[in-house]
């Protein structure tokens, strides 16, 4: 799973922003690997956004299960 994301990251310029569309179970598993304390106890909502950032090889969960413009803005700050 992390290998797939690592391949996507490696194929992009350093400052690229990439959108990956994935099933909620896959995203939940990634969040659980990176920051298990941020994984909600319930399933991710349909059409929600989960933001994962990577810089210098370090992954960070910036937001999970985001569904409103204000939540997205907070994750972008």
Secondary structure, DSSP 8 states (H G I E B T S, - for coil): -HHHHHHHHHTS-TT--------HHHHHHHHHHHHGGGS-SS---TT-EEEEEEETTEEEEEEEEE-SHHHHHHHH-
